[in-house]
Amino acid sequence: MRLGSLVDLTVLLLVMHAAGGPRSGIGVLMIASVAGAAVLTTGRLSAFFAASATLALLAEAMWRVLVVEPGDH
């Protein structure tokens, strides 16, 4: 279950990156993945999945700002 949830978050992050970043709206699908993991795991592990998703979204946004689209901002 733990590995599967992390794989879900990673795949959604890669799809979001390929689709144009946070502006694509695909990051919202991470909510379903985190919610599913929260239902099936304990409290501390649920918080870990939520924090992982948050850090992944922030990292993707920073990647877009600093590397991919530096002249657009």
N, C-alpha and C positions, 0 to 999 in steps of 0.2 A: 504494500500500500504506500509506503513512504517513497520508494523509488518511482512508483507509477505516478504519484502526484508531482514529483519533481520533474519527471519526463514530460508530463502534461504542461507544466509551466514553461519548460524549456522550448517545447514545440510551439506553444502559443507565442512565445517571445520571438522565435525565428520567423514565424508566419507574419507577425506584426512588423518585424524589421523588413521583410520582403515586400510587404504591402504599403510601405511608406511611413512607418513609424507610428507614434502615438496618435497622429492625426487621422489614421485610418479607422479608428474605433475598435479594432480587433482586441485591444487590451482589455476591453470590457468583458470579453469572454473569460478572462482570468478570474473574474468574480465567481463564475460557476465552478471553475476548477478548485478554487480555494474553499468555496462553500462545501463542495463534495468532500474534500479532504477534511474539513472541520467536522463534518457529521460522522466520519468514520474513524477519527483519531481522538487523542486526548487533548486537553486544553493547551498544554505547552507546545505540543507538536503543531496544533492548529495555528498558534501564534507564529511559529516558525514559518509555516507555509504562507501566511499573510505577509510577514516581513520579507520573505524571499520574493514574492510577487511585487511588492512595493519597490524593493531595491532593483529588481529587474526592469521595471518600468522607468524608474529614475535613471538607471544606467543607459537605457535605450534613448531616452530624451537627451541626456548629456552627450551621447555619441552623435546624435543628429545635429546638435548645436555646435559641437566642437570640431567634428571631423567631416561629416558628410555635407552639411550645408553651411559652411562658415560665412559665405558672402550674402546669404539671404537675410541675416538678422542685423 
